[in-house]
């Protein structure tokens, strides 16, 4: 099967985010966080929590794209590059709940490695946490996030929040949530918020 390169799909997904900016009253430049770019470079993210003040937080991680999409109440509020499990230490796919949160966690599996803003997904060592995010799979199975993004995400999630890890490349952020059974509000609704 012929796969579209991740940078092409990332650019398409990010272009979708930029298209929503005029509807929400947010400038494309402030929403992008990276001037004149339609793709996120490794370690970069977009964070706009004011787009949805209420509702449950849900996260979708795309393994092929090495991107995380964050929704609140079904509305996209953030996109970030990530680094997931390298060959031999693949990040598991599926739907997980945040089981534990710890601001200054250290690994009990990998030489006491720091795992700031850890949000545990499994009891056998898989978590979201701050760490090096080269934009390619490089972890021992965890989902590494840029440090500032991990801190912000830690601040808005609750125990029990859903994290969906998919081995698919959504063509847009809307597709990412729809692929796991969620749905974004219509564009008309977004424009009036």
C-alpha positions as CSV (number, residue, x, y, z in Angstrom):
1,X,0.0,0.0,0.0
2,X,1.4,3.4,-1.0
3,X,1.5,5.8,2.0
4,X,1.4,9.6,1.8
5,X,4.5,11.0,3.5
6,X,3.8,12.3,7.0
7,X,5.0,15.8,6.2
8,X,2.4,16.1,3.5
9,X,-0.5,14.9,5.7
10,X,0.8,17.0,8.6
11,X,0.7,20.1,6.3
12,X,-2.8,19.3,5.2
13,X,-4.0,18.8,8.8
14,X,-2.3,22.0,9.9
15,X,-3.9,23.9,7.0
16,X,-7.3,22.8,8.3
17,X,-6.4,24.3,11.6
18,X,-5.4,27.5,9.9
19,X,-8.7,27.6,8.0
20,X,-10.6,27.6,11.3
21,X,-8.8,30.7,12.5
22,X,-11.0,33.3,10.7
23,X,-14.1,31.6,11.9
24,X,-13.0,31.8,15.5
25,X,-11.8,35.4,15.4
26,X,-8.3,34.3,16.0
27,X,-5.6,35.4,13.6
28,X,-3.9,32.7,11.5
29,X,-0.6,33.9,12.7
30,X,-1.4,33.6,16.4
31,X,-3.1,30.3,15.9
32,X,-0.2,28.8,13.9
33,X,2.5,29.9,16.3
34,X,4.9,29.6,13.4
35,X,4.7,32.3,10.8
36,X,3.8,31.4,7.2
37,X,4.1,27.6,7.8
38,X,1.5,24.9,7.2
39,X,3.5,22.1,8.9
40,X,4.7,21.8,12.5
41,X,8.4,21.3,12.9
42,X,9.6,18.8,15.5
43,X,9.1,20.1,19.0
44,X,6.5,22.7,17.9
45,X,2.8,23.0,18.8
46,X,-0.3,25.1,18.5
47,X,-2.2,25.9,21.7
48,X,-5.6,27.7,21.7
49,X,-7.6,26.6,24.8
50,X,-9.9,29.6,24.6
51,X,-11.6,28.0,21.5
52,X,-13.6,25.8,23.9
53,X,-13.9,26.7,27.6
54,X,-16.0,23.7,28.7
55,X,-16.3,20.0,28.1
56,X,-14.2,16.8,28.5
57,X,-10.7,16.8,27.2
58,X,-9.9,14.0,24.6
59,X,-6.6,13.4,23.0
60,X,-5.9,11.6,19.7
61,X,-2.3,10.5,18.9
62,X,-1.5,9.6,15.3
63,X,1.5,7.3,15.1
64,X,2.2,7.7,11.4
65,X,2.1,11.5,11.6
66,X,3.7,11.8,15.0
67,X,1.1,14.3,16.0
68,X,-1.3,14.7,19.0
69,X,-4.6,16.5,18.6
70,X,-6.3,17.8,21.7
71,X,-10.1,18.5,21.8
72,X,-12.2,20.0,24.6
73,X,-15.9,19.4,24.3
74,X,-15.3,18.1,20.7
75,X,-13.5,21.3,19.6
76,X,-9.9,21.2,18.5
77,X,-7.8,23.3,20.9
78,X,-4.3,22.1,20.3
79,X,-2.0,20.2,17.9
80,X,1.5,19.1,18.8
81,X,4.3,17.1,17.4
82,X,5.2,14.0,19.4
83,X,7.7,11.2,19.6
84,X,6.4,7.7,20.1
85,X,7.9,4.3,20.4
86,X,10.9,3.3,18.3
87,X,11.2,-0.1,16.6
88,X,11.2,-2.8,19.2
89,X,9.5,-0.5,21.7
90,X,6.3,0.4,19.7
91,X,3.6,2.5,21.3
92,X,0.5,0.4,21.7
93,X,-2.7,1.5,19.9
94,X,-6.1,1.7,21.3
95,X,-8.2,3.8,23.7
96,X,-6.7,4.4,27.1
97,X,-7.7,6.4,30.2
98,X,-5.4,8.6,32.1
99,X,-4.8,6.5,35.2
100,X,-2.3,8.6,37.1
101,X,-0.8,12.1,36.9
102,X,2.5,13.1,38.5
103,X,4.3,16.4,37.8
104,X,7.9,15.2,38.6
105,X,7.8,11.4,37.8
106,X,11.0,9.3,37.3
107,X,11.0,6.0,35.4
108,X,11.3,2.9,37.4
109,X,12.1,1.0,34.1
110,X,14.7,3.1,32.4
111,X,17.5,4.2,34.8
112,X,15.4,6.7,36.8
113,X,14.9,8.8,33.6
114,X,12.9,12.0,34.2
115,X,9.4,12.0,32.9
116,X,8.0,15.5,33.7
117,X,4.2,16.0,33.6
118,X,3.7,12.2,33.4
119,X,0.1,11.0,32.6
120,X,0.0,7.3,32.9
121,X,-1.9,5.3,30.3
122,X,-1.0,1.7,31.3
123,X,0.3,0.2,34.5
124,X,3.2,-1.4,32.5
125,X,4.9,1.8,31.7
126,X,3.2,3.7,28.8
127,X,2.5,7.4,29.5
128,X,2.3,10.8,28.0
129,X,5.2,13.0,29.3
130,X,7.6,15.8,28.4
131,X,10.7,14.7,26.6
132,X,12.8,15.0,23.5
133,X,10.5,15.2,20.5
134,X,12.5,14.8,17.3
135,X,9.3,14.2,15.3
136,X,10.1,10.6,14.7
137,X,9.6,7.5,16.8
138,X,12.4,7.5,19.4
139,X,10.9,6.6,22.8
140,X,10.7,3.3,24.7
141,X,6.9,3.3,24.0
142,X,5.7,6.4,25.7
143,X,4.3,9.4,23.9
144,X,6.9,12.2,24.4
145,X,5.6,15.8,24.2
146,X,7.4,19.1,23.9
147,X,8.0,20.3,27.5
148,X,5.8,23.5,27.5
149,X,3.0,21.6,25.7
150,X,3.2,18.7,28.2
151,X,2.9,21.2,31.1
152,X,-0.1,22.9,29.5
153,X,-1.8,19.6,28.7
154,X,-1.1,18.4,32.3
155,X,-3.0,21.4,33.5
156,X,-6.2,20.7,31.6
157,X,-6.6,16.9,31.8
158,X,-8.4,14.9,34.5
159,X,-8.0,11.3,35.6
160,X,-10.1,9.2,33.3
161,X,-9.7,11.4,30.3
162,X,-9.6,9.4,27.0
163,X,-6.4,9.1,25.0
164,X,-6.8,7.4,21.6
165,X,-3.6,6.1,19.9
166,X,-4.2,5.3,16.3
167,X,-2.0,3.8,13.6
168,X,-3.6,5.9,10.9
169,X,-2.9,9.2,9.3
170,X,-6.1,11.4,9.5
171,X,-6.4,13.8,6.6
172,X,-7.6,16.5,9.0
173,X,-8.0,17.1,12.7
174,X,-11.7,16.6,12.3
175,X,-11.0,13.1,10.8
176,X,-8.8,12.3,13.8
177,X,-11.6,12.6,16.3
178,X,-14.2,11.0,14.0
179,X,-11.9,8.0,13.5
180,X,-12.3,7.2,17.2
181,X,-16.0,7.8,17.3
182,X,-16.1,11.5,18.2
183,X,-17.3,14.4,16.2
184,X,-16.5,18.0,15.9
185,X,-19.2,20.7,15.9
186,X,-20.2,22.0,12.5
187,X,-18.3,25.0,11.1
188,X,-21.4,27.1,11.6
189,X,-21.3,26.3,15.3
190,X,-17.6,27.0,15.6
191,X,-18.1,30.5,13.9
192,X,-20.5,31.6,16.6
193,X,-18.6,30.6,19.7
